[in-house]
């Protein structure tokens, strides 16, 4: 796993995030964004006595829940693999914060990751407005009208980078959709290895048809990997002041987006 440690490294949190394509125009208003965070489900084969934990939210196949962060160049900068499919996304994130062996890459206070409503909205982590249209497909037939809708649309365009990263990963490595009967440790290591190889190809700048296909910024993904939580399910993180700070920042960005399109 030395190769994985060399390939999956935290972002530098530089002042100018590398936001590609026409979404680069959003860079000035999301100046603090340094990447996107999300969970995805990877197939596993587990003993019968453990299957209830790995089936997650439904019946049928078993999955491990993988937490990942990627930058705006579709490079993964952090990954935690091996969690049971039943584990809630926000719980995995909170555990990653407190586990000294994980070394979660916290951004500086003025920077933040983008993620969806499965997580809490607090300092260093920006979620969209709850109960407001969000997924890119939701805006295909009717454009964003209110300031909250405009914010959610812009947020989704930028956060879409991690859905595209997952898309490339799964298209390149079909084993992630159908694992053979290995141990859970081997499943986890295979998953991490796939993420590392993804980064190697991207970092080396190799000509690659999958990256060319998924480099279209507005490829309309709906998150089918993990459960999108109700507001009451999202576990709180940070202090009340942290959440207030991020709420004010989100409102300011929403107003800027509204004014820029008037």
Buried (B, 14 or more C-beta within 10 A) or exposed (E): EEEBEEBBBBBEBEEEBBBEEEBEEBBEBBEBBBBBBBBBBBBBBBEEEEBEBBBBEEEEBBBBBBBBBBBBBBBBBBBBBBBBBBBBBBEBBBBBEEEEEBEBBEBEEEBBBBBBBBBBBBBBBBBBBBEBBBBBEBBEEEEBEEBBBBBBBBBBBBBBBBBBBBBBBBBBBEBBEEBEEEEBEEBBBBBBBBBBBBBBBBEEEEEBEBBEEBBEBBBBBEBEBBBBBEEEEBEEBBEEEBBEBBBEBBBEBBEBBBEEEE
